[in-house]
């Protein structure tokens, strides 16, 4: 039940963000330049790499501390 609530929240937030981009995105003026295109294309990959790298560092530090305490 808890997982169903989480999935529902993700779906609602995703739908809200999609509507915001569809109807509100056209009012933003973002010039089409090669730099802006590269930012849009690579930003999700960079964000996920940072998030997963941070998680890896925290997990490996916790495992190292557990092994050291034994």
N, CA, C and O atoms as a GROMACS GRO file, in nm:
protein
  280
    1UNK      N    1   0.083  -0.120   0.000
    1UNK     CA    2   0.000   0.000   0.000
    1UNK      C    3   0.087   0.125   0.000
    1UNK      O    4   0.056   0.223  -0.069
    2UNK      N    5   0.194   0.122   0.077
    2UNK     CA    6   0.284   0.237   0.085
    2UNK      C    7   0.348   0.264  -0.051
    2UNK      O    8   0.364   0.379  -0.091
    3UNK      N    9   0.385   0.157  -0.120
    3UNK     CA   10   0.449   0.171  -0.251
    3UNK      C   11   0.350   0.225  -0.354
    3UNK      O   12   0.388   0.301  -0.443
    4UNK      N   13   0.225   0.188  -0.343
    4UNK     CA   14   0.122   0.237  -0.435
    4UNK      C   15   0.105   0.388  -0.420
    4UNK      O   16   0.090   0.459  -0.519
    5UNK      N   17   0.108   0.436  -0.298
    5UNK     CA   18   0.099   0.580  -0.274
    5UNK      C   19   0.217   0.654  -0.336
    5UNK      O   20   0.200   0.762  -0.393
    6UNK      N   21   0.335   0.598  -0.324
    6UNK     CA   22   0.453   0.660  -0.382
    6UNK      C   23   0.442   0.667  -0.534
    6UNK      O   24   0.472   0.770  -0.595
    7UNK      N   25   0.398   0.557  -0.596
    7UNK     CA   26   0.383   0.554  -0.742
    7UNK      C   27   0.278   0.656  -0.785
    7UNK      O   28   0.296   0.724  -0.885
    8UNK      N   29   0.169   0.666  -0.710
    8UNK     CA   30   0.065   0.764  -0.742
    8UNK      C   31   0.119   0.906  -0.734
    8UNK      O   32   0.090   0.989  -0.820
    9UNK      N   33   0.198   0.935  -0.630
    9UNK     CA   34   0.258   1.069  -0.617
    9UNK      C   35   0.350   1.100  -0.735
    9UNK      O   36   0.347   1.211  -0.788
   10UNK      N   37   0.430   1.004  -0.774
   10UNK     CA   38   0.521   1.025  -0.888
   10UNK      C   39   0.442   1.052  -1.015
   10UNK      O   40   0.478   1.139  -1.094
   11UNK      N   41   0.334   0.978  -1.037
   11UNK     CA   42   0.252   0.998  -1.155
   11UNK      C   43   0.186   1.136  -1.155
   11UNK      O   44   0.181   1.203  -1.258
   12UNK      N   45   0.135   1.179  -1.039
   12UNK     CA   46   0.070   1.310  -1.030
   12UNK      C   47   0.171   1.422  -1.054
   12UNK      O   48   0.142   1.517  -1.127
   13UNK      N   49   0.288   1.412  -0.993
   13UNK     CA   50   0.391   1.514  -1.012
   13UNK      C   51   0.437   1.516  -1.158
   13UNK      O   52   0.457   1.624  -1.214
   14UNK      N   53   0.453   1.399  -1.217
   14UNK     CA   54   0.494   1.392  -1.357
   14UNK      C   55   0.389   1.455  -1.449
   14UNK      O   56   0.424   1.528  -1.541
   15UNK      N   57   0.262   1.426  -1.424
   15UNK     CA   58   0.155   1.485  -1.506
   15UNK      C   59   0.151   1.636  -1.488
   15UNK      O   60   0.135   1.710  -1.585
   16UNK      N   61   0.166   1.683  -1.365
   16UNK     CA   62   0.167   1.827  -1.340
   16UNK      C   63   0.283   1.896  -1.409
   16UNK      O   64   0.266   2.004  -1.466
   17UNK      N   65   0.400   1.835  -1.404
   17UNK     CA   66   0.516   1.892  -1.470
   17UNK      C   67   0.498   1.894  -1.622
   17UNK      O   68   0.537   1.990  -1.688
   18UNK      N   69   0.438   1.789  -1.677
   18UNK     CA   70   0.413   1.784  -1.821
   18UNK      C   71   0.317   1.894  -1.864
   18UNK      O   72   0.338   1.958  -1.967
   19UNK      N   73   0.212   1.916  -1.786
   19UNK     CA   74   0.116   2.022  -1.817
   19UNK      C   75   0.183   2.159  -1.806
   19UNK      O   76   0.161   2.246  -1.890
   20UNK      N   77   0.264   2.176  -1.704
   20UNK     CA   78   0.336   2.303  -1.687
   20UNK      C   79   0.428   2.330  -1.806
   20UNK      O   80   0.434   2.443  -1.855
   21UNK      N   81   0.499   2.229  -1.850
   21UNK     CA   82   0.589   2.246  -1.965
   21UNK      C   83   0.509   2.273  -2.092
   21UNK      O   84   0.547   2.359  -2.173
   22UNK      N   85   0.398   2.201  -2.110
   22UNK     CA   86   0.320   2.216  -2.234
   22UNK      C   87   0.259   2.354  -2.247
   22UNK      O   88   0.267   2.417  -2.353
   23UNK      N   89   0.198   2.404  -2.138
   23UNK     CA   90   0.126   2.530  -2.147
   23UNK      C   91   0.208   2.650  -2.099
   23UNK      O   92   0.184   2.762  -2.146
   24UNK      N   93   0.300   2.631  -2.010
   24UNK     CA   94   0.380   2.742  -1.959
   24UNK      C   95   0.514   2.756  -2.026
   24UNK      O   96   0.576   2.863  -2.020
   25UNK      N   97   0.561   2.652  -2.090
   25UNK     CA   98   0.692   2.655  -2.152
   25UNK      C   99   0.702   2.749  -2.270
   25UNK      O  100   0.809   2.803  -2.299
   26UNK      N  101   0.591   2.768  -2.340
   26UNK     CA  102   0.595   2.856  -2.457
   26UNK      C  103   0.611   3.003  -2.418
   26UNK      O  104   0.652   3.084  -2.501
   27UNK      N  105   0.579   3.038  -2.294
   27UNK     CA  106   0.594   3.177  -2.251
   27UNK      C  107   0.739   3.211  -2.212
   27UNK      O  108   0.774   3.328  -2.200
   28UNK      N  109   0.822   3.109  -2.194
   28UNK     CA  110   0.963   3.132  -2.164
   28UNK      C  111   1.039   3.156  -2.294
   28UNK      O  112   1.018   3.086  -2.393
   29UNK      N  113   1.124   3.254  -2.292
   29UNK     CA  114   1.207   3.278  -2.410
   29UNK      C  115   1.347   3.224  -2.382
   29UNK      O  116   1.424   3.283  -2.306
   30UNK      N  117   1.377   3.112  -2.443
   30UNK     CA  118   1.511   3.052  -2.432
   30UNK      C  119   1.567   3.044  -2.573
   30UNK      O  120   1.515   2.970  -2.656
   31UNK      N  121   1.672   3.119  -2.601
   31UNK     CA  122   1.725   3.118  -2.737
   31UNK      C  123   1.785   2.982  -2.773
   31UNK      O  124   1.844   2.914  -2.689
   32UNK      N  125   1.767   2.944  -2.896
   32UNK     CA  126   1.821   2.817  -2.945
   32UNK      C  127   1.967   2.839  -2.983
   32UNK      O  128   1.998   2.891  -3.090
   33UNK      N  129   2.055   2.798  -2.892
   33UNK     CA  130   2.198   2.806  -2.917
   33UNK      C  131   2.259   2.668  -2.892
   33UNK      O  132   2.199   2.586  -2.822
   34UNK      N  133   2.374   2.641  -2.947
   34UNK     CA  134   2.437   2.510  -2.923
   34UNK      C  135   2.461   2.483  -2.774
   34UNK      O  136   2.448   2.369  -2.729
   35UNK      N  137   2.496   2.585  -2.698
   35UNK     CA  138   2.521   2.566  -2.555
   35UNK      C  139   2.393   2.525  -2.484
   35UNK      O  140   2.394   2.433  -2.402
   36UNK      N  141   2.282   2.593  -2.514
   36UNK     CA  142   2.154   2.559  -2.450
   36UNK      C  143   2.109   2.418  -2.487
   36UNK      O  144   2.054   2.346  -2.404
   37UNK      N  145   2.132   2.378  -2.610
   37UNK     CA  146   2.096   2.243  -2.652
   37UNK      C  147   2.179   2.140  -2.577
   37UNK      O  148   2.125   2.039  -2.531
   38UNK      N  149   2.308   2.165  -2.563
   38UNK     CA  150   2.394   2.071  -2.489
   38UNK      C  151   2.353   2.062  -2.342
   38UNK      O  152   2.356   1.954  -2.283
   39UNK      N  153   2.316   2.175  -2.284
   39UNK     CA  154   2.272   2.175  -2.144
   39UNK      C  155   2.147   2.090  -2.129
   39UNK      O  156   2.138   2.008  -2.037
   40UNK      N  157   2.050   2.108  -2.217
   40UNK     CA  158   1.926   2.032  -2.208
   40UNK      C  159   1.949   1.883  -2.230
   40UNK      O  160   1.887   1.800  -2.164
   41UNK      N  161   2.038   1.849  -2.322
   41UNK     CA  162   2.062   1.708  -2.353
   41UNK      C  163   2.140   1.637  -2.243
   41UNK      O  164   2.107   1.524  -2.207
   42UNK      N  165   2.242   1.703  -2.188
   42UNK     CA  166   2.329   1.635  -2.092
   42UNK      C  167   2.292   1.655  -1.945
   42UNK      O  168   2.345   1.584  -1.860
   43UNK      N  169   2.202   1.747  -1.913
   43UNK     CA  170   2.169   1.773  -1.774
   43UNK      C  171   2.111   1.651  -1.701
   43UNK      O  172   2.152   1.624  -1.588
   44UNK      N  173   2.017   1.575  -1.759
   44UNK     CA  174   1.967   1.457  -1.686
   44UNK      C  175   2.076   1.355  -1.656
   44UNK      O  176   2.078   1.296  -1.548
   45UNK      N  177   2.167   1.336  -1.750
   45UNK     CA  178   2.276   1.240  -1.729
   45UNK      C  179   2.369   1.288  -1.618
   45UNK      O  180   2.411   1.208  -1.534
   46UNK      N  181   2.401   1.416  -1.617
   46UNK     CA  182   2.490   1.471  -1.515
   46UNK      C  183   2.425   1.464  -1.378
   46UNK      O  184   2.490   1.428  -1.280
   47UNK      N  185   2.298   1.497  -1.370
   47UNK     CA  186   2.227   1.492  -1.241
   47UNK      C  187   2.223   1.349  -1.188
   47UNK      O  188   2.247   1.326  -1.069
   48UNK      N  189   2.192   1.252  -1.274
   48UNK     CA  190   2.188   1.113  -1.230
   48UNK      C  191   2.327   1.063  -1.190
   48UNK      O  192   2.340   0.987  -1.094
   49UNK      N  193   2.430   1.103  -1.262
   49UNK     CA  194   2.566   1.062  -1.227
   49UNK      C  195   2.605   1.117  -1.090
   49UNK      O  196   2.667   1.046  -1.010
   50UNK      N  197   2.570   1.241  -1.062
   50UNK     CA  198   2.601   1.300  -0.932
   50UNK      C  199   2.523   1.228  -0.821
   50UNK      O  200   2.579   1.196  -0.716
   51UNK      N  201   2.395   1.204  -0.846
   51UNK     CA  202   2.312   1.137  -0.744
   51UNK      C  203   2.361   0.995  -0.716
   51UNK      O  204   2.375   0.956  -0.600
   52UNK      N  205   2.387   0.919  -0.821
   52UNK     CA  206   2.433   0.782  -0.802
   52UNK      C  207   2.575   0.777  -0.746
   52UNK      O  208   2.607   0.689  -0.666
   53UNK      N  209   2.659   0.870  -0.787
   53UNK     CA  210   2.794   0.875  -0.732
   53UNK      C  211   2.793   0.908  -0.584
   53UNK      O  212   2.866   0.847  -0.505
   54UNK      N  213   2.710   1.002  -0.545
   54UNK     CA  214   2.698   1.035  -0.402
   54UNK      C  215   2.644   0.918  -0.321
   54UNK      O  216   2.689   0.892  -0.210
   55UNK      N  217   2.547   0.849  -0.379
   55UNK     CA  218   2.491   0.732  -0.310
   55UNK      C  219   2.597   0.623  -0.296
   55UNK      O  220   2.606   0.557  -0.192
   56UNK      N  221   2.678   0.604  -0.400
   56UNK     CA  222   2.784   0.504  -0.394
   56UNK      C  223   2.886   0.539  -0.286
   56UNK      O  224   2.930   0.452  -0.211
   57UNK      N  225   2.923   0.666  -0.279
   57UNK     CA  226   3.022   0.708  -0.179
   57UNK      C  227   2.967   0.686  -0.039
   57UNK      O  228   3.038   0.636   0.049
   58UNK      N  229   2.842   0.724  -0.017
   58UNK     CA  230   2.782   0.705   0.116
   58UNK      C  231   2.769   0.558   0.151
   58UNK      O  232   2.794   0.519   0.265
   59UNK      N  233   2.731   0.476   0.055
   59UNK     CA  234   2.717   0.333   0.080
   59UNK      C  235   2.852   0.268   0.108
   59UNK      O  236   2.864   0.187   0.200
   60UNK      N  237   2.952   0.302   0.029
   60UNK     CA  238   3.083   0.241   0.050
   60UNK      C  239   3.144   0.288   0.182
   60UNK      O  240   3.216   0.212   0.246
   61UNK      N  241   3.115   0.413   0.222
   61UNK     CA  242   3.165   0.460   0.352
   61UNK      C  243   3.096   0.386   0.466
   61UNK      O  244   3.161   0.354   0.566
   62UNK      N  245   2.967   0.359   0.453
   62UNK     CA  246   2.894   0.286   0.556
   62UNK      C  247   2.943   0.143   0.566
   62UNK      O  248   2.956   0.089   0.675
   63UNK      N  249   2.970   0.080   0.452
   63UNK     CA  250   3.021  -0.057   0.452
   63UNK      C  251   3.160  -0.060   0.512
   63UNK      O  252   3.194  -0.152   0.587
   64UNK      N  253   3.242   0.039   0.480
   64UNK     CA  254   3.377   0.046   0.536
   64UNK      C  255   3.374   0.064   0.687
   64UNK      O  256   3.452   0.002   0.759
   65UNK      N  257   3.282   0.148   0.734
   65UNK     CA  258   3.269   0.168   0.879
   65UNK      C  259   3.218   0.043   0.948
   65UNK      O  260   3.262   0.013   1.060
   66UNK      N  261   3.127  -0.032   0.886
   66UNK     CA  262   3.077  -0.156   0.945
   66UNK      C  263   3.188  -0.261   0.951
   66UNK      O  264   3.198  -0.333   1.051
   67UNK      N  265   3.269  -0.270   0.848
   67UNK     CA  266   3.380  -0.366   0.848
   67UNK      C  267   3.485  -0.328   0.950
   67UNK      O  268   3.547  -0.415   1.010
   68UNK      N  269   3.506  -0.198   0.969
   68UNK     CA  270   3.605  -0.151   1.065
   68UNK      C  271   3.559  -0.176   1.209
   68UNK      O  272   3.642  -0.199   1.296
   69UNK      N  273   3.430  -0.171   1.234
   69UNK     CA  274   3.378  -0.188   1.369
   69UNK      C  275   3.382  -0.333   1.415
   69UNK      O  276   3.374  -0.359   1.535
   70UNK      N  277   3.395  -0.426   1.324
   70UNK     CA  278   3.393  -0.570   1.362
   70UNK      C  279   3.521  -0.610   1.420
   70UNK      O  280   3.538  -0.726   1.458
   0.00000   0.00000   0.00000
